[in-house]
Amino acid sequence: MSEYERLKRDLSRRGRLFEDPDFPATASSIKKNRDVDRNIVWRRPSEITSHPGPIFIDDYATRFDLDQGELGDCWFIAGAACLAVSNRKIFERCVPHDQSFTKDYAGIFVFHFWHFDSWEDVVVDDRLPTKHGRLVYAHNRTQPNEFWAALLEKAYAKLYGSYENIDGGHINDALVDFTGGVSETISLKEPGRLPYNLFELMYRTLKMNSMVGCSINATNHREEDLGNGLYAGHAYSITNMIKTKAGTKTVELIRLRNPWGKDERKGPWSDGSR
C-alpha cells in the first residue's frame, strides 16, 4: 500500500480532510523569506466554486484546461498543455484520473513525477491560493469548477519547494518531469545547421506521441511583446502541425498555444487574416 493510499484510508476512517504538514497552506509554500500578498487566502475547491461543484477532470483533459495565473511558470503550463494532448496513458501516469471530489473524497490528491531518475509520488491537500475568491495561479478560465491543472501545479511546486521556485524555467525540463523521457533542444539561430527536413521530423515526433514546445529567447529576463502577438521570454506548446494548400503552394503550419489562453499571433493565418 502506498503512502497516499494509507493516508487516504486513515482520513476516511476518521472522517477528516487532509492538511499537508510538508507543504502547509501558509506563506512559506508560496515564497521563502519574502512578503506574500496579504489578500491571498487558501481555500478548498468546494469553497471556491458552488454549483455544479468542483470536479477533478471533466471527461478528459484538453489543452484548453490550463491558463497561467500570477506566476511566471509559462514553461510549466505549456508543458502541461503538451501533456494534456498526448497519449492518454502518458497523461494518466502523471495525473491519475481516478481521483474525485465526491467518491471517497478526503481532500488528498496524488501526482507522479520523474525526479532524480525514478518516479516519485507527490501527495498534496487541495487547499489552493485564492484572491478575492478566485485562484491566483493555474486555472481553467472557461470551466472554473475543474481543478486538475491547479492541483498538478501545486504538486509540482511542492516537488521543488515552493511556488516561487517554479517561477521561471524551461519547457523541456517540465516535459522530462512529466514523462521520464529524454529532451532535445534545437536552436533556430543557425539556420545552416538545422536539419533540412525539420518540419517532417517534428511532424513525425508529434505523431509518435512525443511532446514538443518552443520559446523565443529574450534580451532580458522579462517577457517582451514583439509586436506580432508573440512574446520573447515566453514558452508555448506545439499542439498540432499540418500541411495545407494555399492556391498552388503548399504551406506548413505549426499551431502554438499561449499559456495565458489569450494574446494570439497577428498576421498571415491568424484569426484576422484573409
C-alpha positions as CSV (number, residue, x, y, z in Angstrom):
1,M,0.0,0.0,0.0
2,S,1.4,3.4,-1.0
3,E,1.7,6.3,1.4
4,Y,-1.1,8.1,-0.5
5,E,-3.5,5.1,-0.1
6,R,-2.6,4.7,3.6
7,L,-3.2,8.4,4.3
8,K,-6.5,8.4,2.4
9,R,-7.7,5.3,4.2
10,D,-6.8,6.7,7.6
11,L,-8.5,10.1,6.8
12,S,-11.7,8.4,5.5
13,R,-11.8,6.2,8.6
14,R,-11.6,9.3,10.9
15,G,-13.9,11.5,8.7
16,R,-11.2,14.2,8.3
17,L,-9.8,16.2,5.3
18,F,-6.1,16.1,4.6
19,E,-3.9,19.0,5.7
20,D,-0.4,18.5,4.3
21,P,2.2,19.2,7.0
22,D,5.0,19.2,4.5
23,F,3.5,21.8,2.2
24,P,1.3,23.8,4.5
25,A,-1.3,26.4,3.5
26,T,1.0,29.3,4.6
27,A,3.1,32.0,3.0
28,S,6.2,29.7,3.2
29,S,4.8,27.5,0.5
30,I,4.5,30.5,-1.8
31,K,7.7,32.3,-1.2
32,K,10.6,31.6,1.1
33,N,11.7,34.6,3.3
34,R,9.6,37.1,1.4
35,D,6.4,39.0,1.9
36,V,3.3,37.5,0.3
37,D,0.2,39.3,-0.7
38,R,-2.0,39.6,2.4
39,N,-5.1,39.2,0.2
40,I,-4.2,35.5,-0.5
41,V,-6.5,33.0,1.2
42,W,-6.1,29.3,1.0
43,R,-9.4,27.6,0.1
44,R,-10.5,24.1,-0.9
45,P,-12.3,23.8,-4.3
46,S,-15.7,23.4,-2.6
47,E,-15.1,26.8,-1.1
48,I,-14.2,28.3,-4.4
49,T,-17.0,27.0,-6.6
50,S,-20.5,26.1,-5.6
51,H,-22.9,25.0,-8.5
52,P,-22.3,22.5,-10.0
53,G,-19.5,21.8,-7.6
54,P,-15.8,21.0,-8.1
55,I,-14.6,18.3,-10.5
56,F,-11.1,16.9,-10.9
57,I,-11.2,16.2,-14.7
58,D,-14.3,16.7,-16.8
59,D,-14.3,13.6,-19.1
60,Y,-10.8,14.0,-20.4
61,A,-8.1,16.7,-20.3
62,T,-7.6,19.2,-23.1
63,R,-5.1,21.9,-23.8
64,F,-7.8,24.5,-23.0
65,D,-7.9,23.4,-19.4
66,L,-4.8,25.4,-18.5
67,D,-4.4,29.1,-18.2
68,Q,-1.4,30.7,-16.5
69,G,-2.0,32.8,-13.4
70,E,0.1,35.3,-11.5
71,L,3.2,33.1,-11.6
72,G,6.0,33.1,-14.3
73,D,5.6,29.4,-14.9
74,C,4.6,29.6,-18.6
75,W,7.1,26.8,-19.2
76,F,5.3,24.5,-16.8
77,I,1.8,25.4,-18.2
78,A,3.0,25.0,-21.8
79,G,4.4,21.6,-20.8
80,A,1.2,20.5,-19.1
81,A,-0.8,21.5,-22.2
82,C,1.5,19.3,-24.2
83,L,0.9,16.5,-21.7
84,A,-2.9,17.0,-22.0
85,V,-2.9,16.5,-25.8
86,S,-0.5,13.5,-25.6
87,N,-1.4,9.8,-25.4
88,R,-3.9,9.3,-22.6
89,K,-1.8,6.6,-20.9
90,I,1.1,9.0,-20.7
91,F,-1.1,11.7,-19.2
92,E,-2.7,9.4,-16.6
93,R,0.7,8.1,-15.5
94,C,1.4,11.6,-14.3
95,V,-2.1,12.7,-13.4
96,P,-4.1,9.7,-12.1
97,H,-7.6,10.1,-13.4
98,D,-9.4,8.0,-10.7
99,Q,-9.5,11.0,-8.2
100,S,-12.6,12.8,-7.3
101,F,-14.3,15.4,-5.1
102,T,-17.2,13.1,-4.5
103,K,-16.3,9.4,-4.3
104,D,-14.1,8.7,-1.2
105,Y,-13.1,12.4,-1.1
106,A,-10.7,13.2,1.7
107,G,-9.1,16.4,0.5
108,I,-6.0,14.5,-0.7
109,F,-4.6,14.1,-4.2
110,V,-1.5,12.4,-5.7
111,F,0.6,13.0,-8.8
112,H,3.6,11.2,-10.3
113,F,6.8,13.0,-11.5
114,W,10.1,11.6,-12.8
115,H,12.6,13.0,-10.4
116,F,16.3,12.1,-10.0
117,D,15.9,9.0,-12.2
118,S,12.8,7.5,-10.6
119,W,9.1,8.0,-10.3
120,E,8.1,9.9,-7.2
121,D,4.6,10.2,-5.7
122,V,3.8,13.7,-4.7
123,V,0.8,13.9,-2.3
124,V,-0.9,17.3,-1.7
125,D,-4.0,18.5,0.0
126,D,-6.5,20.5,-2.1
127,R,-6.1,23.9,-0.3
128,L,-5.2,26.4,-3.1
129,P,-4.1,30.1,-3.0
130,T,-7.0,32.4,-3.9
131,K,-7.5,36.1,-4.1
132,H,-11.0,37.6,-3.8
133,G,-12.4,34.1,-4.2
134,R,-10.5,33.2,-7.4
135,L,-7.5,31.0,-8.0
136,V,-4.2,33.0,-8.0
137,Y,-2.2,30.6,-10.1
138,A,-3.1,27.9,-12.7
139,H,-6.8,27.6,-13.5
140,N,-9.4,26.7,-16.1
141,R,-10.8,30.0,-17.2
142,T,-13.7,28.6,-19.3
143,Q,-14.6,25.9,-16.8
144,P,-13.7,27.2,-13.4
145,N,-15.0,24.2,-11.5
146,E,-12.3,21.9,-12.9
147,F,-9.2,21.6,-10.7
148,W,-6.7,19.1,-12.1
149,A,-4.5,21.8,-13.5
150,A,-4.3,23.8,-10.3
151,L,-3.6,20.7,-8.2
152,L,-0.9,19.5,-10.6
153,E,0.8,22.9,-10.3
154,K,0.6,22.7,-6.6
155,A,2.2,19.2,-6.6
156,Y,4.9,20.5,-8.9
157,A,5.5,23.5,-6.6
158,K,5.8,21.1,-3.6
159,L,8.3,18.9,-5.6
160,Y,10.6,22.0,-5.9
161,G,9.9,23.5,-2.5
162,S,7.6,26.4,-3.2
163,Y,5.6,28.2,-5.9
164,E,8.4,30.7,-6.1
165,N,10.8,28.0,-7.1
166,I,8.9,27.3,-10.3
167,D,8.7,31.0,-11.3
168,G,10.9,30.7,-14.4
169,G,12.2,27.6,-16.2
170,H,12.4,25.6,-19.4
171,I,9.6,23.7,-21.0
172,N,11.9,20.7,-21.8
173,D,12.6,20.3,-18.0
174,A,8.8,20.1,-17.3
175,L,8.3,17.5,-20.1
176,V,11.0,15.3,-18.7
177,D,9.5,15.5,-15.2
178,F,6.1,14.6,-16.6
179,T,7.2,11.6,-18.7
180,G,10.7,10.4,-17.7
181,G,11.7,10.9,-21.3
182,V,14.8,12.4,-22.9
183,S,14.7,16.0,-24.1
184,E,16.3,17.5,-27.2
185,T,16.6,21.2,-27.9
186,I,17.0,22.6,-31.4
187,S,18.2,26.2,-31.8
188,L,16.9,28.2,-34.8
189,K,19.6,30.8,-34.5
190,E,21.9,29.0,-37.0
191,P,19.7,28.0,-40.0
192,G,22.7,26.4,-41.8
193,R,23.0,23.8,-39.0
194,L,19.3,22.8,-39.0
195,P,18.0,19.5,-40.4
196,Y,16.8,20.1,-44.0
197,N,13.6,18.2,-43.1
198,L,13.0,19.8,-39.7
199,F,9.2,20.1,-40.3
200,E,8.9,16.4,-41.2
201,L,11.0,15.4,-38.2
202,M,8.8,17.4,-35.8
203,Y,5.6,16.1,-37.5
204,R,6.7,12.5,-37.0
205,T,7.7,13.3,-33.5
206,L,4.2,14.5,-32.6
207,K,2.6,11.5,-34.3
208,M,4.7,9.3,-32.1
209,N,3.1,10.9,-29.0
210,S,6.3,12.8,-28.2
211,M,5.7,16.3,-26.9
212,V,7.1,19.5,-28.5
213,G,7.2,23.0,-27.2
214,C,9.1,26.2,-28.2
215,S,10.2,29.5,-26.9
216,I,11.7,32.8,-28.0
217,N,14.9,33.9,-26.2
218,A,14.6,37.3,-24.6
219,T,17.2,40.0,-24.3
220,N,16.5,40.3,-20.6
221,H,14.6,38.3,-18.0
222,R,11.2,39.9,-18.7
223,E,8.6,38.9,-21.3
224,E,8.7,41.2,-24.3
225,D,5.9,41.9,-26.8
226,L,7.4,41.5,-30.2
227,G,4.5,43.4,-31.9
228,N,3.3,40.3,-33.8
229,G,1.3,38.8,-31.0
230,L,4.2,36.6,-29.8
231,Y,6.4,37.2,-26.8
232,A,10.1,36.8,-26.2
233,G,11.0,35.2,-22.9
234,H,7.8,33.1,-23.1
235,A,7.1,29.4,-23.7
236,Y,4.5,27.9,-26.0
237,S,3.0,24.4,-26.5
238,I,3.1,23.0,-30.0
239,T,-0.3,21.2,-30.2
240,N,-0.5,20.3,-34.0
241,M,1.2,20.6,-37.3
242,I,-0.3,20.4,-40.8
243,K,0.4,21.0,-44.5
244,T,-2.3,22.7,-46.4
245,K,-2.8,24.2,-49.8
246,A,-2.9,28.0,-50.4
247,G,-3.5,28.4,-54.1
248,T,-0.8,26.4,-55.8
249,K,1.5,26.5,-52.9
250,T,1.9,24.0,-50.0
251,V,2.1,25.8,-46.7
252,E,3.5,24.2,-43.5
253,L,1.7,25.4,-40.4
254,I,2.5,24.9,-36.7
255,R,-0.2,25.5,-34.1
256,L,1.1,27.1,-30.8
257,R,-0.9,27.7,-27.6
258,N,-0.1,30.6,-25.4
259,P,-0.2,29.5,-21.7
260,W,-2.1,32.7,-21.0
261,G,-5.0,31.4,-23.0
262,K,-5.1,34.7,-24.8
263,D,-3.0,37.1,-26.9
264,E,-2.7,35.5,-30.3
265,R,-0.3,35.8,-33.2
266,K,-1.1,38.6,-35.7
267,G,-0.5,38.5,-39.5
268,P,-0.9,35.7,-42.0
269,W,-3.0,32.7,-40.9
270,S,-4.2,34.5,-37.7
271,D,-7.9,34.9,-36.9
272,G,-8.0,38.4,-38.6
273,S,-6.1,37.3,-41.7
274,R,-7.9,36.7,-45.0
